[in-house]
Amino acid sequence: MKHIAARQKAVTRLPADLEPTDAELDAIETEMPLVLAEVELLDALIAQLDRTPSEFDARRIRRARNRVLDARRDLANRAAGLTESGDAA
């Protein structure tokens, strides 16, 4: 049995510490409401794939889309507020 081994060293070495930084965790936490709203929209869309959409399904999808839009708006406003306060300081 022949053993297969790489003839070259790895091009990119992975850092020893692969944990996210505090800044990355803060960014994830900031975007989490949008992520959850998008997951809820996907759930609503997937639920109606295997059946004829009812008025309830249409309402659920419409509300989920509105939640996604609200979350995007809030995230954009938060980012704009941080930019404006950062420029003024």
PyMOL commands that set and color helices and strands:
alter all, ss='L'
color gray80, all
select helices_A, chain A and resi 22-47+55-88
alter helices_A, ss='H'
color red, helices_A
deselect
rebuild
show_as cartoon
